[in-house]
Amino acid sequence: MAGRTVRLVLLVGAAALASGSQGDREPVYRDCVLRCEERNCSGGALKHFRSRQPIYMSLAGWTCQDDCKYECMWVTVGLYLQEGHKVPQFHGKWPFFRFLCFQEPASAVASFLNGLASLVMLCRYRTSVPASSPMYPTCVAFAWVSLNAWFWSTVFHTRDTDLTEKMDYFCASTVILHSVYLCCVRTVGLHRPAVASAFRALLLLMLTAHVSYLSLVRFDYGYNLAANVAIGLVNAAWWLTWCLRNRQRLPHVRKCIVVVLLLQGLSLLELLDFPPLFWVLDAHAIWHISTIPVHVLFFRVLNLDMEGVGPESCNLPTPLLTPTWPSQVLASAQTWPHNIWGWKMGNPSGPWS
């Protein structure tokens, strides 16, 4: 135990100088994973593991190696807590309890509820707004783009892989760009559809370049964050400028101002980086939960806005994107034990045991 304590202290002191996350750099974690994989992930042991693995875990892509990392993560967290150290991150993430196949259960459920809220409001919008309304095609397309993004957010928080991570990031970028396009159509395109069409082509080019760079050159988290923040600020400034200029003529734009300010303010929750409460609820999950009612308010604004759009401006460009919304969403279930698949490699100490 003394040797492990020394290694933990050395690791804490060298955290700023080393690559990766603090927890997965810990020798105790690496040795644990290596021993677990040698003992459980080959030969007859692997066959036994697969025979006892629930079908929902295999369908979600969880492997024996993944389960070893999960178990050893809690072993390492237990050592940190026993020695009075702060909870470390592993592979860029805080440790979360796994609920059935859900890697980050709170964020996955919150993403699903955001998508559900968007779907409900889309259905209400389509029943209350005539298809001939000038903004109808763009608003409906924006709703489908949002639904697609929340689907991939749910998948990503259920199972974090290279593919699901990229799809989550790319779809989020698409939503931001489509929001800018929606603003362009509402503020300019109703009277100058050629300008909106040209701007649409520019945004599609930007999205293609963004996705191509991150997929084919380098997946740069810093660049992706900077690009999305920059476009998001442009989007917020554009909406706020238009709302302030039209607040007397169109009273409902005050609700639009509330939506924009709420989205910008709630995004600050991402700056609150803390270990998950009860090993489930972190700042990212709280952010996702807090955005659910914003979708309801935003679509109410879109409904009210149709009253301020005259029929003389129906010559609109086509929507930016119209993706297909997947028909099936991963289901949640009842409870999850710590040792989810019924086999143990050790008895991790700590508050979860």
Contacts in CASP RR format, 6 or more apart in sequence:
PFRMAT RR
TARGET T0000
AUTHOR 0000-0000-0000
METHOD contacts of the structure
MODEL  1
MAGRTVRLVLLVGAAALASGSQGDREPVYRDCVLRCEERNCSGGALKHFR
SRQPIYMSLAGWTCQDDCKYECMWVTVGLYLQEGHKVPQFHGKWPFFRFL
CFQEPASAVASFLNGLASLVMLCRYRTSVPASSPMYPTCVAFAWVSLNAW
FWSTVFHTRDTDLTEKMDYFCASTVILHSVYLCCVRTVGLHRPAVASAFR
ALLLLMLTAHVSYLSLVRFDYGYNLAANVAIGLVNAAWWLTWCLRNRQRL
PHVRKCIVVVLLLQGLSLLELLDFPPLFWVLDAHAIWHISTIPVHVLFFR
VLNLDMEGVGPESCNLPTPLLTPTWPSQVLASAQTWPHNIWGWKMGNPSG
PWS
4 28 0 8 1.000
4 79 0 8 1.000
5 83 0 8 1.000
7 26 0 8 1.000
7 27 0 8 1.000
7 28 0 8 1.000
8 26 0 8 1.000
8 28 0 8 1.000
8 79 0 8 1.000
8 80 0 8 1.000
8 83 0 8 1.000
8 85 0 8 1.000
9 83 0 8 1.000
11 22 0 8 1.000
11 23 0 8 1.000
11 25 0 8 1.000
11 26 0 8 1.000
12 22 0 8 1.000
12 85 0 8 1.000
15 22 0 8 1.000
15 25 0 8 1.000
18 25 0 8 1.000
20 91 0 8 1.000
20 92 0 8 1.000
21 88 0 8 1.000
21 89 0 8 1.000
21 90 0 8 1.000
21 91 0 8 1.000
21 92 0 8 1.000
21 93 0 8 1.000
22 88 0 8 1.000
22 89 0 8 1.000
23 29 0 8 1.000
23 73 0 8 1.000
23 76 0 8 1.000
23 80 0 8 1.000
23 88 0 8 1.000
23 89 0 8 1.000
23 90 0 8 1.000
24 30 0 8 1.000
24 90 0 8 1.000
24 91 0 8 1.000
26 76 0 8 1.000
26 88 0 8 1.000
28 75 0 8 1.000
28 76 0 8 1.000
28 79 0 8 1.000
29 72 0 8 1.000
29 73 0 8 1.000
29 75 0 8 1.000
29 76 0 8 1.000
29 90 0 8 1.000
32 68 0 8 1.000
32 71 0 8 1.000
32 72 0 8 1.000
32 75 0 8 1.000
32 76 0 8 1.000
32 345 0 8 1.000
33 65 0 8 1.000
33 68 0 8 1.000
33 69 0 8 1.000
33 72 0 8 1.000
35 345 0 8 1.000
36 68 0 8 1.000
36 71 0 8 1.000
36 72 0 8 1.000
36 345 0 8 1.000
37 64 0 8 1.000
37 65 0 8 1.000
37 68 0 8 1.000
39 45 0 8 1.000
39 345 0 8 1.000
40 46 0 8 1.000
40 49 0 8 1.000
40 64 0 8 1.000
40 68 0 8 1.000
40 343 0 8 1.000
40 345 0 8 1.000
41 49 0 8 1.000
41 63 0 8 1.000
41 64 0 8 1.000
41 65 0 8 1.000
41 68 0 8 1.000
46 64 0 8 1.000
49 64 0 8 1.000
49 67 0 8 1.000
49 341 0 8 1.000
49 343 0 8 1.000
50 58 0 8 1.000
50 64 0 8 1.000
52 341 0 8 1.000
52 342 0 8 1.000
52 343 0 8 1.000
53 62 0 8 1.000
53 341 0 8 1.000
54 100 0 8 1.000
54 341 0 8 1.000
56 100 0 8 1.000
56 101 0 8 1.000
56 333 0 8 1.000
57 100 0 8 1.000
57 101 0 8 1.000
57 340 0 8 1.000
57 341 0 8 1.000
59 101 0 8 1.000
60 101 0 8 1.000
60 158 0 8 1.000
60 159 0 8 1.000
60 330 0 8 1.000
61 159 0 8 1.000
61 161 0 8 1.000
62 101 0 8 1.000
62 159 0 8 1.000
67 340 0 8 1.000
67 341 0 8 1.000
68 345 0 8 1.000
69 90 0 8 1.000
69 91 0 8 1.000
70 98 0 8 1.000
70 340 0 8 1.000
71 339 0 8 1.000
71 344 0 8 1.000
71 345 0 8 1.000
71 346 0 8 1.000
71 348 0 8 1.000
72 345 0 8 1.000
73 90 0 8 1.000
73 95 0 8 1.000
74 95 0 8 1.000
74 338 0 8 1.000
74 348 0 8 1.000
74 352 0 8 1.000
75 346 0 8 1.000
75 348 0 8 1.000
76 88 0 8 1.000
76 90 0 8 1.000
77 87 0 8 1.000
77 88 0 8 1.000
77 95 0 8 1.000
77 348 0 8 1.000
77 350 0 8 1.000
78 348 0 8 1.000
78 349 0 8 1.000
78 350 0 8 1.000
79 349 0 8 1.000
80 86 0 8 1.000
80 87 0 8 1.000
80 88 0 8 1.000
81 87 0 8 1.000
81 349 0 8 1.000
81 350 0 8 1.000
81 351 0 8 1.000
82 349 0 8 1.000
82 350 0 8 1.000
86 275 0 8 1.000
87 94 0 8 1.000
87 95 0 8 1.000
87 275 0 8 1.000
89 95 0 8 1.000
93 104 0 8 1.000
93 160 0 8 1.000
94 275 0 8 1.000
94 276 0 8 1.000
94 282 0 8 1.000
95 275 0 8 1.000
95 276 0 8 1.000
95 279 0 8 1.000
96 103 0 8 1.000
96 104 0 8 1.000
96 105 0 8 1.000
96 276 0 8 1.000
96 279 0 8 1.000
96 280 0 8 1.000
96 282 0 8 1.000
97 105 0 8 1.000
97 278 0 8 1.000
97 279 0 8 1.000
97 280 0 8 1.000
97 336 0 8 1.000
97 338 0 8 1.000
97 352 0 8 1.000
98 105 0 8 1.000
98 336 0 8 1.000
98 340 0 8 1.000
99 105 0 8 1.000
99 280 0 8 1.000
99 332 0 8 1.000
99 333 0 8 1.000
99 335 0 8 1.000
99 336 0 8 1.000
100 332 0 8 1.000
100 333 0 8 1.000
100 336 0 8 1.000
100 340 0 8 1.000
101 158 0 8 1.000
101 159 0 8 1.000
101 330 0 8 1.000
102 108 0 8 1.000
102 109 0 8 1.000
102 157 0 8 1.000
102 158 0 8 1.000
102 330 0 8 1.000
102 332 0 8 1.000
102 336 0 8 1.000
103 157 0 8 1.000
103 158 0 8 1.000
103 159 0 8 1.000
103 160 0 8 1.000
104 157 0 8 1.000
104 158 0 8 1.000
104 160 0 8 1.000
104 282 0 8 1.000
104 284 0 8 1.000
104 285 0 8 1.000
105 157 0 8 1.000
105 280 0 8 1.000
105 332 0 8 1.000
105 336 0 8 1.000
106 276 0 8 1.000
106 280 0 8 1.000
106 281 0 8 1.000
106 282 0 8 1.000
106 285 0 8 1.000
106 289 0 8 1.000
107 153 0 8 1.000
107 157 0 8 1.000
107 282 0 8 1.000
107 284 0 8 1.000
107 285 0 8 1.000
107 288 0 8 1.000
108 154 0 8 1.000
108 157 0 8 1.000
108 158 0 8 1.000
108 330 0 8 1.000
108 332 0 8 1.000
109 332 0 8 1.000
110 285 0 8 1.000
110 288 0 8 1.000
110 289 0 8 1.000
110 292 0 8 1.000
111 150 0 8 1.000
111 153 0 8 1.000
111 154 0 8 1.000
111 157 0 8 1.000
111 288 0 8 1.000
112 150 0 8 1.000
112 154 0 8 1.000
112 329 0 8 1.000
112 330 0 8 1.000
112 332 0 8 1.000
113 289 0 8 1.000
113 292 0 8 1.000
114 150 0 8 1.000
114 153 0 8 1.000
114 288 0 8 1.000
114 291 0 8 1.000
114 292 0 8 1.000
114 295 0 8 1.000
115 146 0 8 1.000
115 147 0 8 1.000
115 150 0 8 1.000
115 151 0 8 1.000
115 154 0 8 1.000
115 295 0 8 1.000
117 292 0 8 1.000
117 293 0 8 1.000
117 295 0 8 1.000
117 296 0 8 1.000
118 143 0 8 1.000
118 146 0 8 1.000
118 147 0 8 1.000
118 150 0 8 1.000
118 295 0 8 1.000
118 299 0 8 1.000
119 147 0 8 1.000
121 143 0 8 1.000
121 295 0 8 1.000
121 296 0 8 1.000
121 298 0 8 1.000
121 299 0 8 1.000
121 300 0 8 1.000
122 140 0 8 1.000
122 143 0 8 1.000
122 144 0 8 1.000
122 147 0 8 1.000
122 299 0 8 1.000
124 299 0 8 1.000
124 303 0 8 1.000
125 139 0 8 1.000
125 140 0 8 1.000
125 143 0 8 1.000
125 299 0 8 1.000
125 302 0 8 1.000
125 303 0 8 1.000
126 140 0 8 1.000
128 303 0 8 1.000
129 136 0 8 1.000
129 139 0 8 1.000
129 302 0 8 1.000
129 303 0 8 1.000
129 306 0 8 1.000
130 136 0 8 1.000
132 311 0 8 1.000
132 314 0 8 1.000
133 306 0 8 1.000
133 309 0 8 1.000
134 190 0 8 1.000
134 309 0 8 1.000
134 310 0 8 1.000
134 311 0 8 1.000
134 313 0 8 1.000
134 314 0 8 1.000
134 316 0 8 1.000
135 185 0 8 1.000
135 186 0 8 1.000
135 190 0 8 1.000
135 302 0 8 1.000
135 305 0 8 1.000
135 306 0 8 1.000
135 309 0 8 1.000
135 316 0 8 1.000
136 306 0 8 1.000
137 316 0 8 1.000
137 318 0 8 1.000
137 319 0 8 1.000
138 181 0 8 1.000
138 182 0 8 1.000
138 185 0 8 1.000
138 186 0 8 1.000
138 316 0 8 1.000
138 319 0 8 1.000
138 320 0 8 1.000
139 182 0 8 1.000
139 302 0 8 1.000
140 319 0 8 1.000
141 178 0 8 1.000
141 319 0 8 1.000
141 320 0 8 1.000
141 321 0 8 1.000
141 322 0 8 1.000
142 178 0 8 1.000
142 179 0 8 1.000
142 181 0 8 1.000
142 182 0 8 1.000
142 319 0 8 1.000
143 299 0 8 1.000
144 322 0 8 1.000
144 323 0 8 1.000
144 324 0 8 1.000
144 325 0 8 1.000
145 171 0 8 1.000
145 174 0 8 1.000
145 175 0 8 1.000
145 178 0 8 1.000
145 320 0 8 1.000
145 321 0 8 1.000
145 322 0 8 1.000
145 323 0 8 1.000
146 175 0 8 1.000
146 295 0 8 1.000
147 325 0 8 1.000
148 171 0 8 1.000
148 174 0 8 1.000
148 323 0 8 1.000
148 324 0 8 1.000
148 325 0 8 1.000
148 326 0 8 1.000
149 168 0 8 1.000
149 171 0 8 1.000
149 172 0 8 1.000
149 174 0 8 1.000
149 175 0 8 1.000
151 325 0 8 1.000
151 326 0 8 1.000
151 329 0 8 1.000
152 164 0 8 1.000
152 167 0 8 1.000
152 168 0 8 1.000
152 171 0 8 1.000
153 168 0 8 1.000
153 171 0 8 1.000
153 172 0 8 1.000
153 288 0 8 1.000
154 329 0 8 1.000
154 330 0 8 1.000
155 164 0 8 1.000
155 167 0 8 1.000
155 168 0 8 1.000
155 330 0 8 1.000
156 164 0 8 1.000
156 165 0 8 1.000
156 167 0 8 1.000
156 168 0 8 1.000
158 164 0 8 1.000
158 330 0 8 1.000
166 214 0 8 1.000
166 215 0 8 1.000
166 219 0 8 1.000
169 214 0 8 1.000
169 224 0 8 1.000
170 210 0 8 1.000
170 211 0 8 1.000
170 214 0 8 1.000
172 228 0 8 1.000
173 207 0 8 1.000
173 210 0 8 1.000
173 211 0 8 1.000
173 224 0 8 1.000
173 227 0 8 1.000
173 228 0 8 1.000
173 231 0 8 1.000
174 207 0 8 1.000
174 321 0 8 1.000
176 228 0 8 1.000
176 231 0 8 1.000
176 232 0 8 1.000
176 235 0 8 1.000
177 203 0 8 1.000
177 206 0 8 1.000
177 207 0 8 1.000
177 231 0 8 1.000
177 320 0 8 1.000
178 203 0 8 1.000
178 320 0 8 1.000
178 321 0 8 1.000
179 232 0 8 1.000
179 235 0 8 1.000
180 203 0 8 1.000
180 231 0 8 1.000
180 232 0 8 1.000
180 234 0 8 1.000
180 235 0 8 1.000
180 238 0 8 1.000
181 196 0 8 1.000
181 199 0 8 1.000
181 200 0 8 1.000
181 203 0 8 1.000
181 320 0 8 1.000
183 235 0 8 1.000
183 238 0 8 1.000
183 239 0 8 1.000
183 242 0 8 1.000
184 195 0 8 1.000
184 196 0 8 1.000
184 199 0 8 1.000
184 200 0 8 1.000
184 238 0 8 1.000
185 196 0 8 1.000
185 316 0 8 1.000
185 317 0 8 1.000
186 242 0 8 1.000
186 305 0 8 1.000
187 238 0 8 1.000
187 242 0 8 1.000
188 195 0 8 1.000
188 196 0 8 1.000
188 199 0 8 1.000
189 195 0 8 1.000
189 196 0 8 1.000
189 313 0 8 1.000
189 316 0 8 1.000
189 317 0 8 1.000
190 309 0 8 1.000
190 313 0 8 1.000
190 316 0 8 1.000
191 313 0 8 1.000
193 315 0 8 1.000
193 316 0 8 1.000
193 317 0 8 1.000
194 317 0 8 1.000
196 316 0 8 1.000
196 317 0 8 1.000
197 317 0 8 1.000
197 318 0 8 1.000
200 317 0 8 1.000
200 318 0 8 1.000
200 320 0 8 1.000
203 320 0 8 1.000
204 320 0 8 1.000
204 321 0 8 1.000
210 224 0 8 1.000
210 227 0 8 1.000
213 220 0 8 1.000
213 223 0 8 1.000
214 220 0 8 1.000
214 223 0 8 1.000
214 224 0 8 1.000
236 260 0 8 1.000
236 263 0 8 1.000
236 264 0 8 1.000
239 256 0 8 1.000
239 260 0 8 1.000
240 257 0 8 1.000
240 260 0 8 1.000
242 253 0 8 1.000
243 253 0 8 1.000
243 254 0 8 1.000
243 256 0 8 1.000
243 257 0 8 1.000
243 260 0 8 1.000
244 257 0 8 1.000
246 253 0 8 1.000
247 253 0 8 1.000
247 254 0 8 1.000
247 257 0 8 1.000
250 305 0 8 1.000
250 308 0 8 1.000
252 301 0 8 1.000
252 304 0 8 1.000
252 305 0 8 1.000
252 307 0 8 1.000
253 301 0 8 1.000
253 305 0 8 1.000
255 297 0 8 1.000
255 300 0 8 1.000
255 301 0 8 1.000
255 304 0 8 1.000
256 298 0 8 1.000
256 301 0 8 1.000
256 305 0 8 1.000
258 297 0 8 1.000
259 294 0 8 1.000
259 297 0 8 1.000
259 298 0 8 1.000
259 301 0 8 1.000
262 294 0 8 1.000
262 297 0 8 1.000
263 291 0 8 1.000
263 294 0 8 1.000
266 287 0 8 1.000
266 290 0 8 1.000
266 291 0 8 1.000
266 294 0 8 1.000
267 287 0 8 1.000
269 283 0 8 1.000
269 284 0 8 1.000
269 286 0 8 1.000
269 287 0 8 1.000
269 290 0 8 1.000
270 283 0 8 1.000
270 284 0 8 1.000
270 287 0 8 1.000
271 283 0 8 1.000
272 283 0 8 1.000
272 286 0 8 1.000
273 283 0 8 1.000
274 282 0 8 1.000
274 283 0 8 1.000
275 282 0 8 1.000
276 282 0 8 1.000
276 285 0 8 1.000
279 352 0 8 1.000
338 348 0 8 1.000
338 352 0 8 1.000
338 353 0 8 1.000
347 353 0 8 1.000
END
